[in-house]
Amino acid sequence: MTDRKPTLGSRLRALARIPFDAEQSNAVRGRTALIVMSGLAAFGIGLWWLLAWVLVGLPQAIVTDTWNGRCTASTGIDCTRAIADARQSVLLVAGGAIALVGIVFTYLRWRAERDSTDEALKEGKRAAERHSREFEQLEITRVTDALALLEAPELAKRVAAVSLLGDYALTSEDSRRSRMILDVLTVYVRQEASKRREDSEGRESDELSPLSTATALAIRLMARIAAARRFKAELQYLTLVELDAPGVDWSHTNLDGTTFVRSNLAGSVFGNPVFLNRSITNLKLLDSNINSANFSHVTLYSPTLEGHPGKHHLQNAMVGTDFSNSTWESGTLSNLSIYGAIFTKAHLFGVDFGQVILHQPVWHSVMLVDCQLAEVRMPRGVNFTGVQLEETTLTANQIAQSKGLEGFTRERGRVTRIPSAPSTEVRDSGETPGNSRTPEPSPTDESPT
């Protein structure tokens, strides 16, 4: 901003302060005081003369129509009344002139203040823009440095880089940059997974090397960014070993063909009631903790859930996992102890329950079609009341231990509902048992309670 020139008022105020300024010499202070006093005296005398002329001389001049004339009785008019009327007219005109001058000065002052305010606002806006550019440049530098650290040999630097990138993607107001960070983390995770896959070729799952701390952090951040920004993270066809990711929301992550080995996924969310078309193909959970995980409203194509065959059944426990409203198109569950898993309104087609211990599952209105349960151990039996069984294999001992099978018949180890009438089909569609994928049973298909 340019310096403004001093006004007449500011100069007069500065001059009036000189006599009281202790830093000035006595001579200067005295001379200035004399000038100020003389100016005030001259101004007072001039003001007194002007008022006298306005109140006395000017009304006389108006009445007599001459500058130096005086009204007398010989003129034939009432001089006192005429002069009073003239004086009143002069005062009205003077008041109007003063008011007009006041309005003009008020307008000029308002415009000056407005210009000053506008200039201050413009300067503030320019300062904010400069700050925004500086902050943006700082963020770009921060991201660039973090990207460079991803290739650092030190693990601590890579962890710091991943953390910085994830924090920037979660807090940035620009969704395009968040998308860019997600893509960068995806490339980084796939590169690291590719290196470990080359090192682990030919090894058993027990011998696979675990993910590094930086890679595991990147995977968790990818899921968080995708869920928070409504993006889609791509982790398909990866083998993730010993991933510690409890409580992670995977509902916006592509897990087709993904294998979790010895991973902690307790309390994680794989489905979302809002997105009913969520599906996962060939998901493998090997010796992984999915206690209290949520697979609700997910369609699972050929999933594999396996515990470790050499561990105690309690170490392979799957407790309180929610599969409600899910659909299984084939799949395998083996070497698992399932405690209180929720299968309410789930539809399981061609699922093989191998070497599974089943404890009190919650599966109201479940449909089991062409499922294999012959190897399932049921220590306390299972209540099949409300479960629709079609072409599902059970042993005689399982049937004897279980409840709710009064309306079913067992032929060659397979349990099927007894038709209520000869004309009633097992399926509304009339298709061959085991091939139908009707998600909702008809009222005649329900088992008697």
N, C-alpha and C positions, 0 to 999 in steps of 0.2 A: 504494500500500500504506500502511496506517495504522501509526503508530509503536507498538511494543509497550512495555508498562509494565515498568519495571525490577524484577527479582526480588530476593528477600531475599539470595541469594548474591551478586548483582552489587553490592548496596548494601554488604554486609560487605567485599567485595574493594576497593571504592572507599574505604571507611573505613580499611582497613588500609594503603592506599597513601599516605594523607595524611602520615604522619610522614616519609616518604621523598621528599615532593614539595618540590623546592627553591623552587617558586614560592609556597608558603604561608609565612606568617609564623612566626617561632619560637614565638610564644605558641600559635598554633593547632596547630603540629606537636607541641609539648610536651603540650598538653592532650589532643590526640587520642592521643598515645602512652600517656599515663597511663590514659586510658579503655580503650585496647586491652589494656594490660598487666593492668589490674584485671579486665577481662572474662576474659582468659585464665587468670588466677589463680583467679577464682571458678569458672570452668569446670573447671579441674584439681581443685580441692578437691571440687566436687560430684561429679565423675566418680570420684575416689578413694573418697568416702563411699559412692557407689552400688555400686561394685565390692565394697567391704568388706561392705556389707549383703547383697548378692546372694550372696557366697561364704561369709559367716559367719552373719549374722543370720537370713537367710531360711531356710537349712537347719535352724537351731536352732528357729525358729518352726514349721517343718513337722513336726519330730520331736516337739516338746513340745505342739504344737497350741495354743500361746499365743504372742503377739507378743514378750513380754519374758522368756519362760521359757528355762531352760538345762537341757540334758540331763545327768543325773547317774547314777551307778551304782545309786542307791537306787530308780530307776524300774523296774529289772528288765530293761533292754534293753541291747544293745551300742551305746552312744552313738557310738563312733567309726565303726562300720560304718553305723549308721543315718544319721549326718550325711553320710558320704561318698555314700551312695545318694541322699540328698535333694539334695546339692550337684550330683550328676551329673544328676538330673532337672531341676534349675533351669537348669543350663547347656544341656541339650538343648532345653528350652522357649525359653530366651533365644535360642539359635542359630536355632531355627525361626522365632521372631518376627523376628529380624534378617534372615533369608533372605526371609521374606514381605515385609518392608518393602522390601528390596532389589529384589524382583521388581516390587512396585508402583511404585517409583521408576523402575526400568528401563522398565517399560511406559509410564509417563507421559512419560519422556524420548523413547522411540521414537515415541510418538504426536505429541509436539511436533515432532520432527524430520521425521516424515512430513508433518504439516500444513505445515511450512515448505517441504519439498520440493515438495509439491503446489501450494502457492501460487507457488513459483518457476517451476514448469512452466507453470502457468496464465498467469503474467505473461510468460514466454517465448513462449507461444502467442499471447497478445494482441499482443506486440511483433511477432511474425512476421506476424500478420494485418494489423497496421498497415503494416508494411513492404511486404507484398504489395499492399495497397490503394494505397499511395503509388506503388509501382512501376507498377501497372496504370494509375493516373491519369497517371503520367509517360509511359507508352507511348501512352495515348490522346491526350495532348497532342502527343506526337511525331508520331503518325499524322495528327492534325488539321492540324498545321502543314505536314506534307508534302503533304497534299491541297490546302491553300491555295496552296502553292508551284507546284503543277502548272499553274496559270493565270498564273504570273508571266511577264512578257515576256522576262526575261533567260534565256538558254539554260542558264547555269550553275546557276541556281536550279531549273529544271525537271529537269536531270540529277540534282542532289542529292535532289530530292523522289522521283524514280523509284527512285534507289538506296536511299533510306531505306525506302520502301515494300516494295521487293523483299527487303531484308535482314530486315525485320520479318516478312514472310510466310514466309520460309525458316526463321526461328528461333523463331517463336511456337509455343507448345504447344497453342494453341487452333486447331483446323483450320477452324473457322467464320470466324475472322478472316483466316486465310490465303486462304480462298475469297473473302472480301470484297475483299481486296487484289487478287486475280487479276481479279475482276470490274471493279474500278476501273481497273486497267491496261488491260483489254480496251476499256472505254469510251474511255479516253484515246487508245489507239492508233487506234481506229476514227474518232474525231473528227479526229485529225491526218491520217489517210489520206483522209478525206472532203474536208478542206481542200485537200490536194495533188491529189486527183482533179479538183476543180473548177478548179484552176489549170492542170492538164495536159490538159484536154479538147482533143481534136483534134491532139495532138502525137504524134510517133513515139516508139518506145521509147527511141531515143537522146537524145531531148529531155526525157524525164521527169526531174523534179527528184528528187534523192536524199532519203532519209529524214533527219530531223534526228538528232542524237546522242542526244537524250532518247528519241525514238520507237524508235530501234534498240535502245537499252538496255532499254526497256520490253518489246520483243518478245522479246529474249533472256531476260529475267527471267520472262516469262510461260511460256516453254517450260521453264525450270528449275523453276519452282514447280509446274507441272503434272506434270512427271516425278518430282519429289521427293515430292509430296503425293498422287500418283495421282489428280489432277484431270484435267479436260479443258479445254485452252485453246482459244479460238475465234478463229481467224485466217482463216476461210474467206472467199473472194471479195475478198481484198485484193490490191493491187499493191504489192509491196515492192521499192523501187529502191535498189540499192547497200547492201544489208544486209550488214554484216560480222558473220557468225555462224558461225565455224568451230567444229566439234566440238560443236555444240548437239544435244541430244536432243529430237527432234520427235515421238517415238513417242506422246506423249499430247496432241498438238496437232492440231486439225481444220484440215487444209490443203485441203479441197475448194474447187476454183476459185481457189486462191491462185496468184499469178504472182510469181515472183522474177526481177528484172531486174538484170543486172550485179552479182549478189550473190556473196559468198564463203561457200559452204556446205561447204567441204572438211572431210572427216572427220565430217560430221554423221550422225546416226542417225535414219532415218525409219521403220524397222521394228523389231520386237522378237519374237524367237522365242517369248516367253511369251504374247504376245497375237496368236494366229494369225489372228484375224478383222480385222486392221488393213487398211483400204482407203482409197485416196485417189482422188478423182474430179477430172478436168480440172486436174491440177497442171501448171503451166507453169514451166519453167526456161529462161529466155532469157539467153544470153550469161553464164551463171553458172558458177562453179567448184564442181564436185561431185566433185573428186578424192577417192578413198578414202571417199566417202560410202557409207552402208549402207542399202540398200532391201530387205534380206533379209526374206522372209516377208510382203511387202506385195502387195496386189492393187491394180494401177494401172488405172484406167478412163480411157481416152483421154488419157494424159499427152503432153506436148509438151516435148521436150528439144532445144533449138536453140542452135547457136553463132552468132556474128556472121558474116554472109556476107562482110563486108569485111576480116576478119582472116585472118592466116596460119593454116594448119591447126594449127600447134603452139600457137597462142594459144587455139584451141578444143579443146584436148586434154581428154579425160575418162579419167583414169588410175586404174586399180585400183578402180573403183566396183563395189560388190557388189550384184548383183541376184539372188543365189542364192535358190532356192525362191520367187521372185516370180511373179506372174501378171499378164500384160498383156492387157487387153481393148481392142484397137486401140491407136492411139497413133502418134506421129511422132518420129523422131530424124533431125536434119538438121544439116549444116554442123558435124559433130563428127569429131574424131580419137579413136577409142576404142582405148586402149592397155591390154591386159590386163584388160579388164572381166570380172567373174565372173558368168556366167549359169547356173551349175550347177543342174540340176533346175528351171530356170525354164520357164514355159509362155507363149509369145508367140502371140497370136491377132490376125491382121490388123494387124500393126505395119509401118509404112512406114519403111524405112531409106533416107532420101534424102540424097545428097551426104555420105555418111559414109565415112571411112577406117577400115578395120577391121584392127587389128593383134593377132594372136594372142589372140583371146578365149578365156576358159575357160568352155566350155559343155558339159560332160559331162551326158548324159541330158537335153538340152534338147529341147523340142518347139516347132517353128516351123510354124505353121499359117496359110496364106493370107497370108504375109508378103511384102513387096516388098524384094528385095535387089539389083535390077537396077542401081541407081545407086551401089552400094557399091564402093569401091575396096579391093582386097585386094593390097597391094604384095608380100606374101610368100605369098599364098594362105592358105586357111583349112582347117583339118582338121575335117571334118564327121563324123568317126568318132564314133558314139554319139549323133548328133543325129537326131531324128525330123523329117523334112521332109515336109510334106503341102501340096500346092498352093502351094508357095513359089516365087517368081519368081527365077531366076538367069540370067545371060547365059552364052553358050557359053564366053567367055573366063574367066569366074569358075569355071565347072565344070572347065575345063582346068587352071587354076591350083590348084584345091583338091584335098584328099584326102578319102577316106571316102565318095565318091559312087558307088561301084561298084554298089551295090544299088538305085540310083535311075534313073529314066528322065525324059527331058526332052521335053515336048510343048508346043509353042507358048510356049516360054520358061518354063514352070512345071515344077518338079521334084517328082516323086511317087515313092514307094517302089514298086518292082516287086513285084507280088503273088507270094507263094511258091507259091500253088496257086489254081486258078480259083475255088474255093469260098471263098477267104479274102477278107474285106472289108478295106478300108483302115482302117476304124474298127470297133471292137467293137459300137458302138451301131447301125451301119448307117445313120447319118444322112448327109446330103449333105456332101461334103468342104468344109471352111471354116466349117460351122455348128456343129460339135460343140465342146464345151468340156470334154471328158473330161480331167481333170488328169493321170492316170497312164496311159501307154501299155501295151498288152498285150504279152506276150512276143513275139508274132509281128510286132509293129510295130517292133522294134528293127532298126537297120541293121547289116549284117555288118561286122565289124571287119577 
